[in-house]
Amino acid sequence: LRLECDESLRRLGTDRVELLYLHAFDDKTPPADSAGALRELMESGKTRTVGVSNFTVEQMTEFHAVCPITAVQMPYNMLQRHIEQRTIPWCRQRNISVMIYWPLMKGLFAGKMPADGLEERDGRRKLPMYQGEEWQRNQEFVDKLRKAAALSALIFLGAELLAPTLGLWEPTGETHRVLGVAVYVLPAEAGL
């Protein structure tokens, strides 16, 4: 870790970074050992703070006992919400920032992926969420999101186009705008 940090600082042309992450848990090295090395880097002034990525709560607890964690980085999106159960509460109790990655689930929620699967050379194919039945369920979920987005757009456009036209005309020639409120009941077949 020390050598990698020194090399990174050299490439960046600086002598210190604000936040240094240990990106993944190394199952060959106890968390306390990695934490000790990062604490030394912090104490020597090479990093102001330390963060971890992809650690379990147990690993973070062991790490944090040796080196204070300032930030935790985990995947989080509409289908990957596991950090809500233990990670986020653990971080809140200790005033630790949570930084997320994959908010669009590696592009799935952008709605641009082919329904029949990814190209052979696409690295995402190795992830379970892009394979077999899970891939199909995720595609169905994205289809529901598209429907919800389309309905939301129609509701928004309807409110934007109709609300300004609703008004009261008075004999004095003044028109008073009235805020329109609409309630939409979606049929069960909308699937939302």
C-alpha positions as CSV (number, residue, x, y, z in Angstrom):
1,L,0.0,0.0,0.0
2,R,2.8,2.4,0.9
3,L,4.6,1.9,-2.5
4,E,1.3,2.2,-4.4
5,C,0.5,5.4,-2.6
6,D,3.9,6.9,-3.2
7,E,3.6,6.0,-6.9
8,S,0.1,7.6,-7.1
9,L,1.3,10.8,-5.5
10,R,4.3,11.0,-7.9
11,R,1.9,10.5,-10.9
12,L,-0.4,13.1,-9.5
13,G,2.4,15.6,-8.9
14,T,1.5,16.2,-5.3
15,D,2.6,15.1,-1.8
16,R,-0.9,14.5,-0.4
17,V,-4.4,13.5,-1.3
18,E,-7.6,14.4,0.6
19,L,-9.1,10.9,0.5
20,L,-7.4,7.6,-0.1
21,Y,-9.6,4.6,-0.7
22,L,-8.8,0.9,-0.1
23,H,-11.0,-0.2,-3.0
24,A,-11.6,-3.8,-2.2
25,F,-11.1,-6.1,0.7
26,D,-8.1,-8.4,0.3
27,D,-9.0,-11.7,1.7
28,K,-5.3,-12.6,2.2
29,T,-4.8,-9.6,4.5
30,P,-6.7,-9.0,7.7
31,P,-8.5,-5.6,7.7
32,A,-6.6,-4.5,10.7
33,D,-3.3,-4.9,8.8
34,S,-4.5,-2.9,5.9
35,A,-5.9,-0.3,8.3
36,G,-2.6,0.0,10.1
37,A,-0.7,0.7,6.8
38,L,-3.3,3.3,5.8
39,R,-3.2,4.9,9.3
40,E,0.6,5.3,8.8
41,L,0.0,7.0,5.5
42,M,-2.4,9.3,7.2
43,E,-0.1,10.1,10.1
44,S,2.8,10.7,7.7
45,G,0.6,13.3,5.9
46,K,0.3,11.5,2.6
47,T,-3.5,11.4,2.9
48,R,-5.8,13.5,5.0
49,T,-8.5,10.9,5.3
50,V,-9.1,7.2,4.5
51,G,-12.1,5.4,2.9
52,V,-13.0,1.8,2.0
53,S,-15.0,0.3,-0.8
54,N,-16.9,-2.9,-1.0
55,F,-16.3,-3.9,2.7
56,T,-18.9,-5.7,4.9
57,V,-20.0,-4.1,8.1
58,E,-17.8,-6.6,10.0
59,Q,-14.7,-5.7,7.9
60,M,-15.4,-2.0,8.3
61,T,-15.8,-2.4,12.1
62,E,-12.4,-4.2,12.3
63,F,-10.8,-1.6,10.0
64,H,-12.3,1.4,11.8
65,A,-11.0,0.2,15.1
66,V,-7.4,0.7,13.8
67,C,-7.8,3.6,11.3
68,P,-10.8,6.0,11.2
69,I,-12.9,5.6,8.1
70,T,-14.2,8.9,6.6
71,A,-16.0,7.5,3.6
72,V,-17.5,4.2,2.4
73,Q,-18.1,3.5,-1.2
74,M,-20.7,0.8,-2.3
75,P,-23.0,0.0,-5.2
76,Y,-26.5,1.4,-4.8
77,N,-29.4,1.7,-7.1
78,M,-33.1,0.7,-7.4
79,L,-32.2,-3.0,-7.7
80,Q,-29.1,-3.1,-5.4
81,R,-30.4,-1.6,-2.1
82,H,-28.7,-4.0,0.3
83,I,-26.7,-1.2,2.0
84,E,-29.9,0.2,3.4
85,Q,-30.1,-2.6,6.0
86,R,-26.8,-2.4,7.7
87,T,-24.1,-0.3,5.9
88,I,-26.0,3.0,5.9
89,P,-27.1,2.8,9.6
90,W,-23.5,1.8,10.6
91,C,-22.1,4.8,8.8
92,R,-24.7,7.2,10.2
93,Q,-23.9,6.1,13.7
94,R,-20.3,7.0,13.1
95,N,-20.8,10.1,11.0
96,I,-19.1,8.4,7.9
97,S,-20.0,9.5,4.4
98,V,-21.5,7.0,2.0
99,M,-20.4,7.4,-1.6
100,I,-22.3,5.3,-4.2
101,Y,-21.4,3.9,-7.5
102,W,-23.5,2.2,-10.2
103,P,-26.6,4.5,-9.6
104,L,-27.7,3.5,-13.2
105,M,-26.6,-0.1,-12.6
106,K,-23.8,0.1,-15.1
107,G,-26.1,1.6,-17.8
108,L,-29.1,-0.7,-17.4
109,F,-31.4,2.1,-16.2
110,A,-30.4,4.3,-19.1
111,G,-32.7,2.1,-21.1
112,K,-30.3,1.8,-24.1
113,M,-29.3,-1.9,-23.7
114,P,-30.6,-4.4,-26.2
115,A,-33.2,-6.7,-24.7
116,D,-31.6,-9.7,-26.3
117,G,-28.4,-9.3,-24.3
118,L,-25.0,-7.7,-24.4
119,E,-22.3,-8.2,-27.0
120,E,-19.9,-11.1,-26.3
121,R,-17.0,-8.8,-25.5
122,D,-18.9,-6.6,-23.0
123,G,-17.4,-7.1,-19.5
124,R,-20.8,-6.6,-17.8
125,R,-21.8,-10.1,-19.1
126,K,-19.9,-11.7,-16.3
127,L,-22.1,-10.1,-13.7
128,P,-25.2,-12.1,-12.6
129,M,-27.5,-9.1,-13.2
130,Y,-26.7,-9.4,-16.9
131,Q,-27.3,-13.1,-17.3
132,G,-30.2,-15.5,-17.7
133,E,-33.4,-15.0,-15.7
134,E,-32.0,-12.1,-13.7
135,W,-31.3,-10.3,-17.0
136,Q,-34.9,-10.9,-18.1
137,R,-36.3,-9.7,-14.8
138,N,-34.1,-6.6,-15.0
139,Q,-35.2,-5.9,-18.5
140,E,-38.9,-6.2,-17.4
141,F,-38.2,-3.8,-14.6
142,V,-36.7,-1.3,-17.0
143,D,-39.8,-1.6,-19.2
144,K,-41.9,-0.7,-16.2
145,L,-39.6,2.3,-15.6
146,R,-40.2,3.4,-19.2
147,K,-44.0,3.2,-18.7
148,A,-43.8,5.1,-15.5
149,A,-41.6,7.8,-17.1
150,A,-43.9,8.1,-20.0
151,L,-47.0,8.5,-17.8
152,S,-45.1,11.0,-15.6
153,A,-44.2,13.0,-18.7
154,L,-47.8,13.0,-19.9
155,I,-49.1,14.1,-16.5
156,F,-46.4,16.8,-16.3
157,L,-47.2,18.0,-19.8
158,G,-50.9,17.9,-19.1
159,A,-50.5,20.0,-16.0
160,E,-48.2,22.4,-17.8
161,L,-50.5,22.9,-20.8
162,L,-53.8,22.8,-19.0
163,A,-53.2,24.7,-15.8
164,P,-52.3,28.0,-17.4
165,T,-55.5,27.9,-19.5
166,L,-57.7,27.5,-16.4
167,G,-58.7,30.8,-15.1
168,L,-61.5,33.1,-14.1
169,W,-62.5,36.0,-16.3
170,E,-64.0,38.9,-14.6
171,P,-66.1,41.7,-16.2
172,T,-63.3,44.1,-15.3
173,G,-61.2,42.3,-17.9
174,E,-58.8,40.8,-15.4
175,T,-58.0,37.1,-15.6
176,H,-57.0,35.2,-12.5
177,R,-55.0,32.1,-12.9
178,V,-56.1,29.0,-11.0
179,L,-53.7,26.3,-10.0
180,G,-55.1,23.1,-11.5
181,V,-54.9,19.8,-9.6
182,A,-55.5,16.5,-11.3
183,V,-55.8,13.0,-9.8
184,Y,-54.8,10.1,-12.1
185,V,-55.9,6.6,-11.5
186,L,-53.8,4.1,-13.4
187,P,-55.4,0.8,-14.6
188,A,-54.0,-2.4,-13.1
189,E,-52.7,-3.4,-16.5
190,A,-50.2,-0.5,-16.4
191,G,-48.1,-2.8,-14.3
192,L,-46.9,-0.1,-11.9
